[in-house]
Amino acid sequence: MDATARVEVAEAVRPSSRVARRRVSRTAVRRNVVAYLFLLPFFVLFVTFTAIPFVSALWLSLQKGLLAGPKTFVGFRNFAYLPHDTITRTVLLNTVKYVATIVPIAVFSALGLAFLITNRYVRGRDFFRAVVYFPILAAPAAAAQIWSYILAPRFGLLSYALSALGLGDIYFLSNPRLALLSIALIEWWRGIGFHVILFIASMIGIPQELKEAARIDGANAWQVATKVTIPLMRPVILFSVVMGTIWAFQLFDTVFVLTNGGPMNSTATIVWYIYNYAFRYSQLGLAAAMGVVLLCIIAPISYVQMRVLGREIEYA
């Protein structure tokens, strides 16, 4: 075929190829439109309840005024005031102590309970799953109210048991040294079920062939758990750690019901601080500024956790 014939063939084929491209592009556009229509409800909810409140909080952090009154633009004065506020330093320290205590204890204890419940020699595993998960179904305020009767001095169930053992009354919620630990105990009891069920689901999803291969190679139960099971659970452990950290930084309900930040601000947390300045003292600017500070604390911590625990592991 000479050059002239090739040109004629190309000219004849070109219109059909253009039509085909147009059809493909139209199909792609239709698919994208359908996909965006399905995502539209989520975007509406996200913009309404996340994006707009976030921008509003940033704007409020630069203003000063009462809850229902006029507000004045003050720039970064609210942020400049926070380091000089003794309560700010106290709530930051209390929150960091609480997070550093509750997150490792919750994750490690949940791993241990998950291994025990999934053990093939344990009977009634469904019962133990339900028992562990049941506390998370209770409302935080209701759970805190129940624990107020358990930890009450003299007449509380725990105090009665300690008195029977000859240890005397212990003021769990009135002692500045024990109040925050008591709050951590309550939150551990209430939230451990989420982590346990998450870990159990991850363990069930791990192929048994990998564990059997490790046992054939001479690995004992501890080596199978630490060298096979836990490494393959890394993405789930990452999710558990990140979510547990975020929830721990947002501690409020239990503190509000049981101690209201006391005694001597020993249980005052960041969210408790935000609530009080916003709705009790009507200082929306300071409350919003503290909310921005909380975001600036959680974001880098979550990023570091993802970098450390976020390495992907694939198995066939």
Buried (B, 14 or more C-beta within 10 A) or exposed (E): EEEEEEEEEEEEEEEEEEEEEEEEEEEEEEEEEEEEEEEEEEEEEEEEEEEEEEEEBBEBBBBBBEEEEEBEEBEEBBBEBBEEBEBBEBBBEBBBBBBEBBBEBBBEBBBEBBBEBBEEEEEEBEEBBEEBBEBBEEEBEEBBBEBBEBBBBEEBEBBEEBBEEEEEBBBBBBBEEBBBBBBBBBBBBBBBBBBBBBBBEBBEEBEEEBBEEBBEEEBEEEEBBEEBBBEBBBBBBBBBBBBBBBBBBBBBBBBBBBBEBBBEBBBBBBBBBBBBBBEEEEBBBBBBBBBBBBEEBBEEBBEEBBEEBEEEEEEE
